Amino acid sequence: MLFPYPADALASNWLNSEVINVLIEGMDAIDAGGMPAAWPGCVSAERRLALEPRRGLKRHLEDFWASYEQLSGGEKKTIRDSIARQTDLPGVYSDNNPCPVSDDFPAQVRGITKTLFDYLFNLLGEIKDGDKCIRDIQYATVYYGGCRLCPFCGLNYFRAPEAPRHALDHLMDKQRYPFSAADLRNLPPTCHECNSHFKGTSDILHRENGTRRRCSDPYSGPVFEVSLRASKFVEVDGRTLPQWKVDFIGGQSEQAETWDAVYKVKTRYCRDVLDKDFLSWLGHFSRWYTRTFGKGTTAIEVAGQLPNYIDGVIQDGFADRAFLKAEAFRFVHSSCNDPEGGDDIREWLRNFVEYST
């Protein structure tokens, strides 16, 4: 991730934890030889007004408890362990301990659990606090808290809350990890491209070979900066062009690897932005330079203005992909100062400025 979501977007994050508490108390009662508390007395007094009208929730809870009661002691432990691990947010993102998935559940509770938490996820768009539902409160807080771009890619803008909202991406896929399906900490808004075209139903906690991996918590990170300093200039069809290499700086390398593996950000940066836009960026620099300093200047003079262009002309931050554009010109600047090939790159840059405008 490039930056975190504002923490106050979790202010209305009570629904998943409330129902998990109700589930566990009912399971405790069953294991003690009794019965779960009757509806709606099983719900906390604070949340009873919001949940009592949801008769579907009552029915799904009762179905879950009825199935749980039929399980063996070992199967019950599997369910309890799954609840504990899947709801340990954000801890499960940053540790490497096992985390059961729905395929590990006893067959008789698998479908019932999915149905219950699908229902719960849909309630996020129905239960209101004031005039907004929980989902809209979260999204508006993210947007008006300054998060206008998708932090998973930094390439696509979020629509305003008054427009059709973007998807809530299940960071932990709700098919595998149903017990966190309605936890807002597991539901960061993402752009359509990240959510549908790249992540999809990828397992954020497990590699394709089944081993565990760490990921960033959307609300606390770690977050990373993009570096292009390891790129190099090569000859392509007789032209000198960068061969891009994207690296991530900051945080833990494993979280960065997960981010890239799931959202394919390095490939997208190179293929969709840097390869396509670099020459147009260089053209803008050339026009800026010739308007300011004219033509006929030396290669050292042209290269010497790169820091001023980066600091004074390129838009700061993430808007309009400025973070990639600025880093691309930092790479050009460092290449111009390279003891071995710097003279050639400075001359290449001067020629571009002289003859492209």
Secondary structure, DSSP 8 states (H G I E B T S, - for coil): --S---GGGGTTTTHHHHHHHHHHHHHHHHHTTS----TTTTS-HHHHHHHTT-HHHHHHHHHHHHHHHTS-HHHHHHHHHHHHHHT-TTHHHH--S----GGGS-HHHHHHHHHHHHHHHHHTTT-EETTEEHHHHHHHHHHHTT--B-TTTSSSB---TTS----B--SS-TTT-GGGTT-GGG--B--HIIIIIIITT--TTB-TTS-B----BTTTB---EEE-TT-EEEEETTEEEEE---EEESS-HHHHHHHHHHH-HHHHIIIIIIHHHHHHHHHHHHHHHHHHH-SS--HHHHHHTHHHHHHHTS-SSSGGGHHHHHHHHHHHHHHHT-TTTHHHHHHHHHHHHHH--
